[in-house]
Amino acid sequence: MNYELLIDLHKMNKRQGPGSDAQTLKALQLSGLMTSTQSMQIADIGCGTGASTLVLAENLNASITAIDLFQDFLDILNANAQKRGFADKITTQSGSMEELAFEDGSLDVIWSEGAIYNMGFAKGVEYFKRFLKPGGTLAVSEITWLTTERPEEIQRHWDSEYPEIAIASDKIKILEDHGFILKGLFPFARVQLD
């Protein structure tokens, strides 16, 4: 598949999906990671051009491996990390999120904003868990219904595009079924349907 149009469309954007630096920071606060003084090993999966990676580097004592399928995005992240003085904290890897090169149980944190849907939430949660140390943190964003009812046309569209779309309690159950304890949850963006 030729991804050049997709890359060109998104590479100049600060983020390649929903969210903001403030929301990454809010997720960090909810996770409890900011209170840790221990050095952490973090993987930022599907990092894009690294907006969230840079927030992690700025706020945590961590060595971060930022992974994305597209080297063009990683080149932008590397340049921004250099400019902001975080090049020594961030290593980039180009590759698929479904073929991670980490040893099982080697990471303190897996962070993935706006990317886990690429492999499916349930599959992603199960796969990512193997790389976490006992007690490790999984921080992900996922497209989720905020209401139990919505217009039929929108429901049909998303059922076709992403059959795993569901309400938050369904996503939380998947996390709990894999042994995770929810530390926080908040919507990144909300669209009002009238």
PASEBA-1860 file (N, C-alpha, C; in nm, 3 decimals):
! residues 194
1> MNYELLID> 0.083/-0.118/0.000/0.000/0.000/0.000/0.089/0.125/0.000 ~ 0.050/0.223/-0.077/0.124/0.348/-0.086/0.067/0.447/0.016 ~ 0.150/0.484/0.113/0.106/0.572/0.220/0.147/0.718/0.200 ~ 0.204/0.751/0.086/0.259/0.885/0.066/0.156/0.995/0.086 ~ 0.034/0.977/0.037/-0.069/1.080/0.054/-0.105/1.096/0.202 ~ -0.116/0.986/0.272/-0.147/0.991/0.416/-0.037/1.063/0.492 ~ 0.086/1.032/0.461/0.200/1.097/0.527/0.200/1.246/0.497 ~ 0.183/1.282/0.369/0.182/1.424/0.332/0.068/1.500/0.399
9> LHKMNKRQ> -0.046/1.436/0.412/-0.161/1.500/0.476/-0.135/1.531/0.622 ~ -0.063/1.444/0.691/-0.050/1.455/0.836/0.085/1.503/0.890 ~ 0.190/1.496/0.812/0.321/1.519/0.872/0.345/1.662/0.921 ~ 0.274/1.758/0.868/0.293/1.895/0.914/0.202/1.930/1.032 ~ 0.113/1.839/1.067/0.026/1.861/1.184/0.102/1.825/1.311 ~ 0.078/1.898/1.417/0.144/1.867/1.543/0.104/1.727/1.590 ~ -0.023/1.692/1.572/-0.074/1.560/1.608/-0.142/1.498/1.488 ~ -0.136/1.367/1.481/-0.198/1.296/1.371/-0.334/1.238/1.411
17> GPGSDAQT> -0.383/1.277/1.527/-0.512/1.231/1.575/-0.562/1.324/1.683 ~ -0.669/1.285/1.752/-0.725/1.371/1.856/-0.631/1.386/1.975 ~ -0.653/1.493/2.051/-0.574/1.513/2.172/-0.500/1.646/2.168 ~ -0.429/1.672/2.276/-0.352/1.795/2.289/-0.246/1.772/2.396 ~ -0.151/1.863/2.406/-0.051/1.852/2.512/-0.117/1.853/2.648 ~ -0.219/1.937/2.665/-0.289/1.944/2.794/-0.356/1.810/2.828 ~ -0.410/1.743/2.728/-0.474/1.614/2.754/-0.371/1.504/2.781 ~ -0.256/1.509/2.715/-0.149/1.415/2.748/-0.104/1.437/2.892
25> LKALQLSG> -0.089/1.562/2.930/-0.050/1.596/3.066/-0.155/1.549/3.167 ~ -0.282/1.566/3.134/-0.390/1.519/3.223/-0.382/1.366/3.239 ~ -0.359/1.295/3.131/-0.346/1.149/3.138/-0.225/1.110/3.223 ~ -0.117/1.184/3.209/0.002/1.159/3.292/-0.030/1.177/3.440 ~ -0.102/1.283/3.471/-0.138/1.309/3.611/-0.228/1.198/3.666 ~ -0.326/1.155/3.588/-0.416/1.048/3.632/-0.342/0.916/3.651 ~ -0.241/0.894/3.570/-0.167/0.767/3.575/-0.083/0.753/3.702 ~ -0.049/0.866/3.763/0.039/0.864/3.880/0.186/0.857/3.844
33> LMTSTQSM> 0.219/0.856/3.717/0.358/0.842/3.675/0.443/0.962/3.711 ~ 0.382/1.079/3.721/0.460/1.201/3.746/0.516/1.206/3.888 ~ 0.465/1.123/3.976/0.517/1.122/4.113/0.636/1.029/4.130 ~ 0.664/0.950/4.027/0.775/0.854/4.035/0.909/0.923/4.011 ~ 1.006/0.891/4.095/1.142/0.942/4.074/1.230/0.837/4.007 ~ 1.180/0.715/3.998/1.254/0.606/3.934/1.263/0.630/3.784 ~ 1.373/0.591/3.724/1.386/0.598/3.579/1.299/0.490/3.517 ~ 1.222/0.527/3.418/1.128/0.433/3.355/1.167/0.405/3.210
41> QIADIGCG> 1.133/0.286/3.166/1.144/0.246/3.026/1.004/0.257/2.966 ~ 0.988/0.345/2.868/0.857/0.372/2.809/0.862/0.347/2.659 ~ 0.755/0.288/2.607/0.735/0.279/2.463/0.614/0.363/2.428 ~ 0.631/0.456/2.334/0.520/0.535/2.282/0.487/0.475/2.145 ~ 0.378/0.399/2.140/0.344/0.320/2.022/0.251/0.400/1.931 ~ 0.288/0.410/1.804/0.210/0.490/1.710/0.225/0.638/1.740 ~ 0.348/0.679/1.764/0.377/0.814/1.815/0.357/0.925/1.714 ~ 0.347/0.894/1.585/0.335/0.999/1.485/0.457/1.089/1.489
49> TGASTLVL> 0.436/1.220/1.483/0.547/1.315/1.486/0.591/1.347/1.628 ~ 0.532/1.278/1.726/0.586/1.281/1.861/0.534/1.387/1.957 ~ 0.416/1.440/1.934/0.363/1.540/2.027/0.354/1.484/2.169 ~ 0.297/1.367/2.184/0.286/1.308/2.318/0.423/1.263/2.369 ~ 0.508/1.216/2.280/0.642/1.172/2.320/0.718/1.286/2.388 ~ 0.707/1.404/2.331/0.777/1.521/2.387/0.721/1.561/2.522 ~ 0.590/1.547/2.542/0.530/1.575/2.673/0.580/1.474/2.775 ~ 0.590/1.348/2.736/0.643/1.246/2.827/0.787/1.278/2.864
57> AENLNASI> 0.868/1.312/2.764/1.010/1.342/2.789/1.026/1.462/2.882 ~ 0.941/1.559/2.866/0.951/1.681/2.948/0.911/1.657/3.093 ~ 0.822/1.561/3.116/0.762/1.547/3.249/0.802/1.422/3.327 ~ 0.878/1.332/3.264/0.912/1.207/3.331/1.062/1.179/3.329 ~ 1.107/1.108/3.428/1.243/1.055/3.430/1.236/0.923/3.354 ~ 1.262/0.928/3.224/1.236/0.811/3.142/1.326/0.805/3.019 ~ 1.346/0.682/2.975/1.404/0.654/2.845/1.287/0.609/2.758 ~ 1.262/0.681/2.650/1.142/0.659/2.569/1.180/0.606/2.432
65> TAIDLFQD> 1.119/0.496/2.393/1.131/0.445/2.257/1.002/0.481/2.186 ~ 1.013/0.566/2.086/0.897/0.613/2.010/0.890/0.535/1.880 ~ 0.776/0.470/1.858/0.761/0.380/1.743/0.649/0.428/1.654 ~ 0.678/0.433/1.525/0.574/0.464/1.427/0.609/0.393/1.297 ~ 0.508/0.366/1.218/0.526/0.299/1.091/0.600/0.386/0.990 ~ 0.586/0.519/1.007/0.635/0.611/0.905/0.761/0.685/0.950 ~ 0.870/0.661/0.881/0.997/0.726/0.913/0.989/0.878/0.898 ~ 0.907/0.927/0.805/0.891/1.073/0.788/0.845/1.137/0.919
73> FLDILNAN> 0.752/1.072/0.988/0.703/1.124/1.117/0.816/1.121/1.220 ~ 0.891/1.012/1.221/0.999/0.997/1.319/1.111/1.098/1.294 ~ 1.135/1.132/1.168/1.236/1.235/1.138/1.196/1.369/1.200 ~ 1.067/1.401/1.193/1.018/1.525/1.255/1.033/1.517/1.406 ~ 0.998/1.404/1.465/1.015/1.387/1.609/1.162/1.402/1.649 ~ 1.252/1.339/1.575/1.395/1.349/1.607/1.442/1.494/1.603 ~ 1.400/1.569/1.503/1.439/1.710/1.492/1.384/1.792/1.608 ~ 1.257/1.767/1.644/1.197/1.841/1.756/1.259/1.801/1.890
81> AQKRGFAD> 1.291/1.675/1.906/1.357/1.631/2.030/1.494/1.696/2.044 ~ 1.565/1.708/1.933/1.695/1.774/1.934/1.680/1.921/1.973 ~ 1.585/1.990/1.910/1.562/2.132/1.939/1.525/2.156/2.085 ~ 1.448/2.065/2.143/1.398/2.085/2.279/1.489/2.025/2.386 ~ 1.599/1.965/2.344/1.695/1.911/2.440/1.658/1.775/2.496 ~ 1.576/1.698/2.424/1.534/1.567/2.472/1.591/1.452/2.390 ~ 1.684/1.479/2.302/1.738/1.374/2.214/1.799/1.259/2.293 ~ 1.853/1.288/2.412/1.914/1.182/2.492/1.809/1.096/2.563
89> KITTQSGS> 1.683/1.139/2.565/1.576/1.063/2.631/1.490/0.984/2.533 ~ 1.501/1.016/2.403/1.410/0.958/2.303/1.489/0.885/2.196 ~ 1.451/0.760/2.173/1.503/0.679/2.063/1.384/0.646/1.973 ~ 1.402/0.657/1.843/1.291/0.626/1.753/1.317/0.495/1.680 ~ 1.206/0.428/1.648/1.210/0.303/1.571/1.096/0.306/1.470 ~ 1.128/0.278/1.347/1.025/0.266/1.244/0.983/0.120/1.236 ~ 0.852/0.098/1.249/0.804/-0.039/1.240/0.657/-0.049/1.277 ~ 0.605/-0.168/1.260/0.465/-0.196/1.289/0.443/-0.214/1.438
97> MEELAFED> 0.332/-0.162/1.486/0.295/-0.180/1.626/0.261/-0.326/1.657 ~ 0.242/-0.406/1.555/0.209/-0.547/1.573/0.333/-0.636/1.575 ~ 0.451/-0.575/1.559/0.577/-0.651/1.559/0.681/-0.578/1.642 ~ 0.650/-0.559/1.770/0.740/-0.485/1.859/0.862/-0.568/1.893 ~ 0.976/-0.502/1.905/1.103/-0.571/1.928/1.147/-0.568/2.074 ~ 1.054/-0.552/2.166/1.088/-0.551/2.308/1.085/-0.691/2.366 ~ 1.162/-0.711/2.471/1.154/-0.837/2.545/1.029/-0.835/2.630 ~ 0.970/-0.950/2.650/0.854/-0.959/2.739/0.892/-0.907/2.877
105> GSLDVIWS> 0.801/-0.831/2.939/0.823/-0.781/3.074/0.934/-0.679/3.087 ~ 0.964/-0.604/2.981/1.078/-0.512/2.985/1.041/-0.364/3.000 ~ 0.913/-0.331/2.989/0.871/-0.191/2.990/0.793/-0.155/3.116 ~ 0.816/-0.034/3.165/0.737/0.018/3.277/0.605/0.075/3.228 ~ 0.608/0.134/3.108/0.490/0.203/3.055/0.480/0.180/2.905 ~ 0.358/0.154/2.860/0.327/0.163/2.717/0.224/0.274/2.702 ~ 0.257/0.369/2.617/0.174/0.486/2.590/0.132/0.478/2.445 ~ 0.004/0.498/2.417/-0.041/0.492/2.277/-0.165/0.580/2.260
113> EGAIYNMG> -0.142/0.702/2.213/-0.252/0.795/2.189/-0.299/0.785/2.044 ~ -0.425/0.751/2.028/-0.486/0.751/1.896/-0.433/0.648/1.800 ~ -0.380/0.537/1.850/-0.320/0.440/1.758/-0.365/0.296/1.780 ~ -0.408/0.259/1.898/-0.437/0.119/1.926/-0.547/0.063/1.835 ~ -0.637/0.150/1.789/-0.745/0.103/1.701/-0.690/0.039/1.574 ~ -0.567/0.075/1.534/-0.509/0.017/1.412/-0.500/-0.135/1.419 ~ -0.483/-0.188/1.539/-0.480/-0.334/1.553/-0.604/-0.386/1.623 ~ -0.688/-0.296/1.670/-0.807/-0.334/1.746/-0.777/-0.327/1.895
121> FAKGVEYF> -0.872/-0.274/1.971/-0.848/-0.249/2.112/-0.818/-0.377/2.190 ~ -0.903/-0.477/2.178/-0.884/-0.602/2.255/-0.752/-0.669/2.218 ~ -0.723/-0.679/2.090/-0.597/-0.740/2.046/-0.478/-0.659/2.095 ~ -0.489/-0.526/2.086/-0.381/-0.439/2.130/-0.353/-0.450/2.278 ~ -0.458/-0.449/2.358/-0.441/-0.462/2.504/-0.372/-0.593/2.538 ~ -0.419/-0.701/2.477/-0.359/-0.832/2.503/-0.212/-0.836/2.460 ~ -0.183/-0.784/2.342/-0.048/-0.786/2.288/0.046/-0.697/2.369 ~ 0.004/-0.574/2.397/0.090/-0.481/2.470/0.122/-0.531/2.610
129> KRFLKPGG> 0.028/-0.598/2.674/0.046/-0.642/2.814/0.172/-0.727/2.830 ~ 0.202/-0.809/2.733/0.316/-0.900/2.746/0.449/-0.827/2.764 ~ 0.457/-0.702/2.716/0.582/-0.627/2.723/0.596/-0.547/2.853 ~ 0.490/-0.541/2.931/0.493/-0.464/3.056/0.548/-0.545/3.172 ~ 0.624/-0.477/3.256/0.668/-0.537/3.382/0.545/-0.558/3.470 ~ 0.551/-0.648/3.568/0.440/-0.659/3.663/0.413/-0.522/3.726 ~ 0.288/-0.481/3.728/0.253/-0.350/3.782/0.274/-0.236/3.684 ~ 0.311/-0.269/3.559/0.335/-0.166/3.459/0.207/-0.093/3.420
137> TLAVSEIT> 0.225/0.019/3.352/0.113/0.105/3.315/0.090/0.102/3.165 ~ -0.037/0.085/3.129/-0.080/0.094/2.990/-0.168/0.218/2.979 ~ -0.128/0.315/2.899/-0.205/0.437/2.877/-0.240/0.446/2.729 ~ -0.368/0.436/2.699/-0.412/0.438/2.560/-0.533/0.529/2.544 ~ -0.551/0.580/2.423/-0.677/0.646/2.389/-0.745/0.559/2.285 ~ -0.876/0.560/2.288/-0.954/0.472/2.203/-1.084/0.541/2.163 ~ -1.123/0.524/2.039/-1.250/0.581/1.995/-1.362/0.507/2.069 ~ -1.446/0.586/2.135/-1.545/0.529/2.226/-1.673/0.612/2.220
145> WLTTERPE> -1.786/0.543/2.220/-1.914/0.614/2.228/-1.928/0.676/2.366 ~ -1.977/0.799/2.371/-2.001/0.866/2.499/-2.148/0.858/2.540 ~ -2.233/0.804/2.452/-2.375/0.786/2.481/-2.416/0.645/2.440 ~ -2.528/0.600/2.491/-2.578/0.468/2.452/-2.665/0.475/2.327 ~ -2.706/0.595/2.289/-2.788/0.612/2.168/-2.727/0.720/2.079 ~ -2.735/0.697/1.948/-2.684/0.794/1.851/-2.759/0.776/1.721 ~ -2.750/0.872/1.630/-2.818/0.860/1.502/-2.778/0.733/1.428 ~ -2.877/0.670/1.366/-2.855/0.542/1.298/-2.746/0.550/1.191
153> EIQRHWDS> -2.743/0.660/1.117/-2.643/0.677/1.010/-2.501/0.675/1.067 ~ -2.480/0.742/1.179/-2.349/0.744/1.243/-2.314/0.606/1.298 ~ -2.412/0.540/1.359/-2.391/0.404/1.411/-2.350/0.311/1.298 ~ -2.421/0.315/1.185/-2.388/0.228/1.071/-2.247/0.254/1.019 ~ -2.213/0.384/1.009/-2.080/0.419/0.960/-1.972/0.356/1.047 ~ -1.980/0.377/1.177/-1.874/0.329/1.264/-1.878/0.177/1.281 ~ -1.995/0.118/1.276/-2.002/-0.029/1.279/-1.930/-0.088/1.159 ~ -1.936/-0.017/1.045/-1.868/-0.061/0.924/-1.718/-0.033/0.931
161> EYPEIAIA> -1.680/0.086/0.978/-1.540/0.128/0.980/-1.459/0.066/1.093 ~ -1.521/0.051/1.209/-1.449/0.001/1.327/-1.547/-0.075/1.417 ~ -1.571/-0.202/1.387/-1.671/-0.279/1.461/-1.647/-0.286/1.612 ~ -1.524/-0.257/1.657/-1.496/-0.260/1.802/-1.541/-0.135/1.876 ~ -1.593/-0.036/1.805/-1.638/0.084/1.874/-1.746/0.044/1.975 ~ -1.736/0.100/2.095/-1.828/0.063/2.202/-1.827/0.174/2.307 ~ -1.911/0.159/2.408/-1.912/0.254/2.518/-1.794/0.224/2.612 ~ -1.762/0.320/2.695/-1.643/0.310/2.781/-1.647/0.187/2.871
169> SDKIKILE> -1.762/0.153/2.925/-1.768/0.038/3.016/-1.727/-0.091/2.947 ~ -1.757/-0.104/2.817/-1.713/-0.222/2.742/-1.561/-0.226/2.729 ~ -1.501/-0.110/2.706/-1.355/-0.102/2.695/-1.289/-0.129/2.831 ~ -1.350/-0.076/2.937/-1.296/-0.100/3.072/-1.300/-0.248/3.105 ~ -1.406/-0.316/3.065/-1.416/-0.461/3.091/-1.301/-0.536/3.023 ~ -1.267/-0.497/2.902/-1.154/-0.561/2.833/-1.026/-0.541/2.914 ~ -1.004/-0.420/2.961/-0.885/-0.393/3.044/-0.888/-0.478/3.171 ~ -1.000/-0.482/3.238/-1.011/-0.560/3.362/-0.992/-0.709/3.336
177> DHGFILKG> -1.046/-0.758/3.225/-1.029/-0.899/3.190/-0.883/-0.936/3.167 ~ -0.800/-0.837/3.136/-0.656/-0.859/3.116/-0.574/-0.821/3.239 ~ -0.642/-0.797/3.351/-0.573/-0.774/3.477/-0.534/-0.630/3.505 ~ -0.581/-0.535/3.423/-0.549/-0.395/3.447/-0.648/-0.334/3.546 ~ -0.601/-0.238/3.623/-0.684/-0.162/3.715/-0.692/-0.020/3.661 ~ -0.812/0.027/3.634/-0.831/0.159/3.576/-0.792/0.267/3.676 ~ -0.704/0.356/3.633/-0.663/0.469/3.718/-0.731/0.598/3.677 ~ -0.777/0.607/3.555/-0.842/0.728/3.509/-0.899/0.712/3.370
185> LFPFARVQ> -0.997/0.797/3.342/-1.065/0.795/3.213/-1.122/0.934/3.189 ~ -1.101/0.987/3.070/-1.163/1.114/3.033/-1.173/1.122/2.882 ~ -1.274/1.196/2.831/-1.287/1.209/2.684/-1.186/1.310/2.631 ~ -1.123/1.275/2.518/-1.031/1.366/2.449/-1.109/1.474/2.376 ~ -1.215/1.435/2.312/-1.295/1.530/2.235/-1.440/1.484/2.242 ~ -1.526/1.577/2.233/-1.667/1.542/2.240/-1.739/1.618/2.130 ~ -1.818/1.546/2.055/-1.900/1.607/1.952/-2.044/1.602/1.999 ~ -2.108/1.717/2.004/-2.247/1.722/2.047/-2.338/1.692/1.928
193> LD> -2.423/1.592/1.944/-2.517/1.557/1.839/-2.655/1.605/1.879 ~ -2.714/1.693/1.799/-2.849/1.745/1.829/-2.948/1.697/1.724
END
